[in-house]
């Protein structure tokens, strides 16, 4: 299989939208037609800002109010709109509409007053304007009513006369209205004393992530009547956006059964926390777990998952991990049990059970899972899936919608992402990476595809235009198959605070050591410095072990070295919950599958030489790419032995080239050759490796839990094993 990522028209649409001064976000409106007409009228006079059509409900302890439209503009301030079907003809009618506007004003004042950035001593830092829009001329209105009352023809004139706000107030207002103030850092970092320390820098970075960008706003609030795809690089905000969307839908439709699901178990805590905080912001209450369920894609014996819930919904006992691994092998276990369940669902045609399903980390889930979700979600199939562009950089692409969801009896597409004018967007790309520095990201991409590898590229995707979609500028050449090109990260694709606060020399550091012990000592010394001098905390640090199969045996040696330097640590999933990665006062070590989906300010990628191998070359490069992109500010890529030399040279070359990527994009024929040459293994070879791996895994698990001893093996087998290990084990590996 090969990476086939389609370059959609979305990039062009973004470029076109940049020319439109007023950004329109199409939320769920009671009267979408009138709301769209309102937006067009506002475009006539408003030259900046955002208008939210169908803004999420506002809540206080006593009241919940729906807002038909909300304008935030530096030149015209904050304006809230109510759309009325009829024009009041008497005093009682005016009492109703004026009371509605008063209630809207009061709840806005109460909501915004909670944010210190929007207060000036005892007063709000801005005026709140409220406008009720009627279907025709209003005529005379009672003198005592407050607010503005007009029809669509006059609304532009009314808005044009309103006063604006300053830049700082607008920024704080956007953050408050987008609910992202709830994801500002929980840590106070009160122990930070040195203004130049890494802890101080991190404090500024965390404070800087305050507003959603224009694509995140659309992704969070716009939900079409049907499926929606949200994609972007790791760290572009997909998880936050999906959590916001889940809270929004749950608040708007508390009677819906909504599921939020994901692949990495370690994401559970993060998503649950985000959804809980966002829901409280929207409704002033916790979410109802009966109607909004946050579930791992599979589940476990102690906690329901999406697969197990779907199985029980159709009267099938869910398969467990042991059965799936024994039947389908470790790599295909989940796909296998989903295939089984899919056959049952297709044969029985059961009633759908979900009103909306939101899927994070979609790139890690098999098509059969999506087809189950499709069949068990009610019309109009509100399925939202987010995935990471180039997260795997692998030959296994994120499939198109036909492969994901299947096709109809005549081969017709079941899911369409075609855009409709003045409707919520169905396909949204998030082009800004807020997690990784531009230098770490360029390094990860260079290593991932082998830009400066001695043997040339290992892989490339079919659509070169995708480099532009994910935030690269073309410095030289062109994005076309067979063309030479030089790329660099666009300044607009990263937040400004990275370049203002960090330097490339410190953001990405590579070290090569002669042996594993020397590498581990250096890592321990650096972490001790991070804690003692840099004013970082234990849970600011993540150590990533690229080799998942050897993590249980590898981690104790590194943990012992850390302990010698007075640093407590833990291996995620061993002695701790698999759903919890970070612990206070302990440094987390995680193999790549546990680390995936998580991030930390300081990341140590150890044993990086693992990526330099002819065996499973693409997969190992992808692992290194994923490990590096866990970093939120600083990354240290370290390895040892002769195999690290090639990785060192490639990282040095990236730095020498000022983090630009220069290479020749393969032609169509060369892409086919790459896939053939660097395919991991044939089906037979993979089956043999899988069989051996499963057997060895079972042996190691039994050995590590003292169920068997080395001397329980037949003498001849034990002798062969010991001799082989002596032959293959590097002399400098302690």
N, C-alpha and C positions, 0 to 999 in steps of 0.2 A: 504494500500500500504506500501511497505517497501523499504528502501534504498538498491538498488542493483547496486553497483559500480564495474565494471569489472576490475580486475587486468590484464591489458594488458601486452604484452611482452615488452612494452616501457621501463620499468625499466631495464630489461636485456640488451636492446639495448643501454641504456645510459651507463651501466657498461662496455659493450664491447667498446663503442666509446671512453671511457676514456683511453683505451689502445692504441688508434690511436693518434700519436703525432700531426699530422696536421688535424685540423678540416676543413671539407668541407661544405660550405653552398651553397645549390643548388638554385640559383635565376633563373630568367627568361633569358635564354641565346639564342642568335641567332642560335648557333650551339651547342646544348647540348652534342652531341656525342664527338665532338672535345674538348669541355670544360672539359668533364669528363676524357678524355685521358690526358689532360694537368694536371689535379689534380693528376692522378696516377703517372705521371712523377715527379711532385713536391714532392710527398711522398718519393721518393727515396733519396732526399737530404735535405729536410726541416724537422727538428725535433720538430718544435713548431709553434704556430700561427694559423692563419685562412686564407683560400683562399675562396673568394666570387666568385662564378661562376655566371656571369650575374649580376654584381653589378649595383645598381640603377644609373640612369643618374647623371652626375655632371653638375652643371650650374653656369655660371657667368652672369653678366648683359648682355653680348653680345653673349654668346655661350652655347650650350648644347651638351654634349658629352656622348656617351654610352661607357661603359667599359665592355669588354668581361670577364675579370677575374681580381681580385685584391688580392694580397698576402700581409698580414701583419704578420711579423715574427721578433721576437727579434734577431734571429741569421742572418737574411738576409734583414731586413728593409722592405721598402715599394716597391712593384713591381706591375706595372699595365701592363696588357696584352691586345693586340689586336689580333684577329684571322683573318687571310686573306685566301681567297679561292684560289687565284692565286699568282704566283711568278712574280714580275716585270721583264720584259725583256729589258727595255730601260730606258732612262733618265726620260721620262715623267711618266712611271710607278713608278719609285723610288720617283719622286716628290710627287706623290699621297700618297704613303704609309708613306713617311717620314713626310709629312705635317700632316697626321692623328696622327702620334705619337707625333709630336710637339704640336699639339692642345691638346692632352691628357695630356701631361706634363704641359702645361700652365694652364689648368683648374684645375689640381690637386694642382699646386703651389698656384693658386689664392684661391682655396677653403681652403686649409690647413693654408694659411697665415693669415686667419681671426682669428685663435685660438692662444691666447697668450701662451698657454702651448706648442705650436709647433714652437715658434720663439726663436732664440738666438740673441738678439739685432736686427740687420736689416736682419738677414738671417734665413731661415728655419732651424730647429734643426735636420733635417735629409736629406739625399739624396733621390731623387725620381728616381727610375729606371723604364724605359719603354721598353717593349719587344714586338715585332711583331712576331707572330708565323705563319709560312707558311706550306703548306701541303707537301713540299719536300725540298731538299737541296737548299740553297739560292745561292751559288756560289759567285762570286765577287759582291761587292756593292760599290757604289760611296764613295770616301774618305770623302766627305764633309757632309754626313748624320750623324746625331747624334742618339744615342740610340742603342738598340741591335736588330738584325734581325737574326732569326734562324728557324729551323724546330723542330718538337716534339722530335726528337732523341737527339738534342743538348741542349734543353731548360734546362734540369737539370744541365748540366755542367755550363751554363751561370749563373744560379741562385746561384749555389754553390760558385761562386767567388765573390758574392756581400757582402758588409759590413753590419753588424747588427746595432741595435739601443739599447739604454739602457731601463730599465724597465719603468721609468717615461715617456719617450717619447712614448713608445709603448702604455701605458695606455691612454695618451692624444690622440694619433693617433686613437686608437680604438673608443674612445668617439666621436671624430670628424667625423669619417667615418660612425658610426652608427647613427648619427644625434641626439644622446641623449644629446648633449651639449645644445640643445634647451629646455630641460626640467629641467635644473638646476634651483635652486630656483629663482623666480622672486624677492622675498624679498631680500633686501640688509642687513637687520637687523643691520643697522648702529647705532641703539640705544644701542646695546649690549656693555656694558662696563666691566662687571665682567667675566673674563675668565672661572670661575667655575660655572656660572649660567646655568639654563636650556636653556636659549636662546642661550648661547654660544655653549652648547652641541648640540642643534638642528641645529645650523649653520654648525657644522662639519658633522653631519649626512646628512644634505641636500646636502652638497658638495660631500659627499662620494658616492652618487648614480650617478655614472658617466658612467659606461659601462654596456652594455647588457651582460648577461651571455650566455653561448653557446647555451642553449635551447631557450632563448629569441631571439637570432640572427636568429636561424633557423626558429622560428615561424614568425618573422617579415618579412623576405626576401623570404623564400621558400613558393611558392604557387603552388600546384599541379594542373594538368588539371582535376579538379573535387573538391569534398568537402574536407574539412580539419577541424580537431577538435583540439582545444587548451585548455588544462585544467590545473588547479593548485589551490592551496589555495588562499583565498583572500589575496591580497597584493603581489602576485607573478609576477605582471606586465602584466596581460592579456590586460588591457585597453590600456596601452602604446603600447604594441605590435600590437594590432588591429588598433590603430591610425596610427602607422608607416606603417603597411601593406596597409591601405587605401590610404595614401599619395603616397606610392611606386607604387601601381597599377594605381592610377590616373595619375601619372607622366609618367609611361610607356605607358599607354593607355588612353590618354585624350578623346578619342571618346567613351569609354565605359560608360555606365550608372551604377554607383556604389552606393550602399546604405550602410550606417552604422547605425545600430539600437541597442537599448538597452531598458531595462525594467524600471530602476529608472529615473524619470524625472530629478532629481537633477544631473544626470550625463551629461546632455546636454552641459552645459557650459564647463565642463572639456574636453569632447571629441572634441567639436568644436575647443577649443583653441589648443589642441594637434595636431589635423589634420591640422589646419591652419599653425602652426609653422613648422611642418614636411614638408608640401607641399612647403613652401617657401624655406626650406633648399634644397629640391630636385630640384625645378624648378625656384627658384628666383622669384616666383610669387604666388598670392593667388590661392586657388583652385576654380574651376568653379562650382558654386552651381547648375547649370543645369545638370551637369554630375556626380558630387559627392554630394550626399545628406546625411545629418546627421539628423536622424529622431527618435523620440521616437517610441516605438513599436506600440502604439495605435494612438497617436496624440490628438489634441484638436480642438475646433472651431477656434482658432486663429493660429494654427500651424499644418502643415501636419505631419502625422505619417506614419509608414510603413503600418499599416492596412488600413488607409484611402486612401493612395496612391494605394494600391493593389485593393481596392474596386472601386475607380474611374477608374482605368485602365481597369476594366471589365464592366464598365457602371452601377455600383451599388452605391446607396447613402450610405455612411458609417453610421453605427449605433452610437448613442452617449451614454454617460455614464448612463444617466437617464433611457433610454430604456433598456440597458444591465443589469443594476442593478435590475430593476423591473422584467425583464423576467427571468434572470438566477441567481440572488442573487449576493452579493458583491464579494464573493470568486470565483465565476465561470463566472463573467461578460465577461471578455475578451475571455475566452475559448468559451463561447456561441456565441458571434458575429463572431469569427473566424470559428466556425462550420457552421454557416449560409453562410458565404462567400465561404467557401470551397465547399459546395454543389453546389453553382452557378458556380464556376470555373470548377469543375469536369464535370458539365453538358454541359458547353459551350466550353471547350477546347480553351481558348483564347491564343493569341500569347504572349510569355514571354516578359517582359519589362525590366528586369535587366540583366546586364552582370556579375555582381559580387555582393554578399551580405555578409556583415560582421556583426555578431550578438554577442553583449556582454551580459553578465548576462543570458545566455541561460537557466540556471537552473530555471529561474522564468517564462519561457514562455511555453505555452501549445503545444503539438504535432501538433495540427491543424494549428498553426502559421507557423511551420516549413514546413508543407506540402503545405501551400499556397506559401511560399517562393520558395520551390522546383519547383512547377508548373509554377511560374512566373519568373524563372531565366533561361536564355538561356543555352543550352548545351555548355560546358561540366559540367554545374551546379557548378560554382565556389561559393560555400557557405562555409564560415568559421565561426564556432561558438566557442565561448570561454565560459567556465563555471567554477564555483568555486567548487572544491572538498570539500565536507563536509560543504559547505556554509550553508545549511539548517540543516544538520545532522538529517534529518527527514525521516519519513517513505515513503515520496514521493521521489522516486529516480530520478536521471537524466536518462531518458529512453535511451535504445539502439537505434542504427540507424534505425532499422526496425520500431520501434514504433514511432520514431520522424518523419521519412519521408514516412512511409508506405512501402508497398511491391507491386510488379508487379502482373499482372493477374494470374500468376502461383505460387504466393507466393515468388518469387525471391526477393532478396534484391535490392533496388534501389540505395543505397549508400553503398560503400565499403571503409573501411579505411585500406585495406591491403597495406603494404609497397612494393615498387618496388626498386630494386637495382639501386643506383646512380640516384635517382629521389627525388624531394622534398618530405619531410615527410608528411604523412597525419594525423598522430596522435601524438601530441607533449604534453608532460607533463612538466610543469614548477615547479621544485621541491624546489626552493629557495623562501622563504617568506621575502620580503624586507620591508614590512609594520610593521608587528607585532614582538615584541621581542619574543624570544623563551619562556620566562616565561609567557607572556600574552597568547601565543598560547596554551601552555600546560594547563594553567588554563581554557581557554575557552573550550578545548576539554574534559577536566575532567568534567566540569559542564555540557557540552552538552550531553554526553552519560551517565553521572551519575557514573563515575568511583568510587568515594568515597561516593556515596549516601547510606544512611542507608538501603534502600530497594533494593540495587543492581542496576545493569545497567538498564537504561530505553530503550536503543536502541543500535544497532551495525549494521554495514553493512555486506553484505554476504561474501565479499572477504577480509580476514584479511591482505593479502599482500599489500593492499592499504596503510596501515600505512607506509610501506617503501617508496612507491611512493610519499607520501606527506612529507617526510623528517624526519621520526622517525627511530632511531636505536633500535634494540632489545638487551636489556641488559641481560635479563634472559628469559628462555622459548623459545617458537616458535610461529610464526604467523600461527596458524592453528586452525580450529574450535575445540572447546572443550579444548584448551590448556591454561595453565596459562602463562602469559607474563608480562614482565616489559619493558616499552618503555621510551625513552628520545629523545628530539630533537637532531638531528645530528648537529655537529658544522658546517658542510658544507651546512646545510639547512637555515642558517641565515648569513647575512653579518657580518664581524668581528667587525664593529664599535659598534654593540649593546653590545657585551661583553667587549669591550674596554672602552666605555663611560658611560655605565649604570650599575646599580646593580639590582638584583632581588627584593631587599627590597623596592627600590624606583620605579621600573618599574610597579609593581603591588601592590596596597594597597587596603585593604578591611576594611570597617568600618560598625559596626552595631549600630543602635540608637534605643532608646525607642519609639520615635515618629517621624512623618514626619517633624514637625517643626524643631526639633533638627537636623535632617539630612540636611535640606535645609540651616540652618544657617551655618553648617560646610562647606557645598559646597561653599557657598558665601564667607566665610572667606578664604578658600583655593584659590579660584579664584582671590580674591583681592591680596593675596600673590603672585600668579602666575604673575599677571600684574605688581605689585609694586616691587617685589624683584627678581622673577625668570627671568625677562626680556622676558616673553612671551607676545604676542600680542592677542587682543581679538579674532581674527580669527584663532589663534592657538588652540582654546578651543572649544570643542563640548560637550554638555550635551545631553545624549540619554535617552528618556523616553520609557521604554519597552512596556507600554500599549498604543497602537495606538488609541484605541477607546475612551480613557479618556484623551488624550493629550490636547485637547482644554480646558477642564475644569481644568486639573491638572497644566498645564504650568503657568497660571497667578499667582498662589500662589508662585511658585518658582521664577518667574520673579520679583514679588514684594519684596521678600527677597533679591534678587540680587540688586535691586534698592536701598534698604536701606543701602547697602554697597557701593553705588556709581557705580554700574556695569550695564550699559545698556545691554539689551538682546532682542532677537526676537525669535518668534516661526516660524520655516520655513514653508512657505506655508500659513501663516495667516498674512496678511498685507504685505507680501513680495511675490515675484515670487516663484512658486514651482520649478523653474529651477535654483534657486540661493539659496545656503545653507549659505555661509559665507559672512559677511559684516564687513568692517573695523569699528573699534570702537564699535562693538556690539558682544556679545557672542551668539552663535547659540544654540537654543534648538530644537531638532527634535525628533519626534516619530520614531520608529524603521524603518518604511518603507521609511521615508524621509532620515534618516541617512544612510541607506543601499546604498552601492556604493560609499560612501564618507569616508573620513578619516581625522583625526586631530592629532597633536602631543600629546595633552593632552585631554583625554576623561573621562568624569564623567558619569558612568552608575548609574542612581538614581533609587530608588524604586526596587532594585534587588530582593526583597522578592516576587515580581510578578512571578518569575520563580519557586517558591516552591508551587506547587498546584497539586492536583489530577485531576483537571479539565484541559483538554488540556495540560497535563504534557509535552509531547514531543514538542509541538509547543512553549510553554513558555520557555523550556530549549533552544530551537533553537534561540529564540529571545535574550536570554542572551548571547549565543555564538556569535551571529552576532554583538551585541552591543559592546562586549569586543574587537572584532577584527576590530573595527573602529580605534583603537589607533595606532599611529605611533611611540610612544616612551613610554608614561606613561598612565596608566589607573587606575581609582579609582572606585571600585565597592562598592556602598553604598546602604543600605536598612534599614528598621526599623520594629520593632514589632517582635512577636514570630516567624513569618514565615521566618524571616531572619536568625534565629538560624541555620537551616540546611544548608543554603547557606554558612554561615560563617564557619561552621565546615568543609565543603568540601574544601573551599579555604585554610583554615588553614592546612588541611591534605596534599594538593598538595604542599604547601610550606615546611612542615615537611619532605616530601618525596623527597625534592630537585627537585621538578617539574618533577618527574618521574610518569608515569602512570602504576600502577600495578593492574591487574585484570585477570579474566578468560574469555577468548573469548567464547561466547555461542556456543553450538553445534547447528546443524541444527534444531533439535526439539526445543531447547531453544529459538532460534531466532523466530520460529513460535509462541511460547508462548509469547515472548515479544511483538510481533506485535499485538497479540490478547489482551493481558492484558493492554497494554498502548496505544491501538488505541484511538484516540481522542473521537469519538462517532460513533454510528451506523448511517446509512443514514437517518433514520427517526429522530433520535436525532439531527443530524446536520441540517436537514431541519427545525426543530422546533426552534433551536437556531438561524439559519439564519433569519427566519421570525421575531422572536422577536428582533434580533439585528437590522434588517432593520427598523422595526417600531420605535425602541428606537432612532436609528440614525436620522430618520426623525424628531422625536419629539425634540431631542436636537438641531438640526440645526435650527428648527423653533423657539425654545425657545431662543437660543443664538443670533438670529437675530431679536428678539422682535416681531416676527410674532404672537406668542401666549404667554400667561402668564400662570403660574401655576394654577391660579384661573379659567382659561378657562376649566380645566378638570372637569368632573362630581365630585361632592363632595365626593361620596363614593370611587371613584378611587383615588382621591387626598389624602384622609385619609389613604387608604391602602398603597399608595406609601410612604407617610411620615412615617408611622409606620414601614414599612419594612426597610426603610433607617436607622431609629434610631436603629433598632435591629442589622443590619449588620455593621453599621459604628463603627470602633474602637474608643474608648473614647479619645485616644491620637491623633486622626487625626484632626488637626485644619481645 
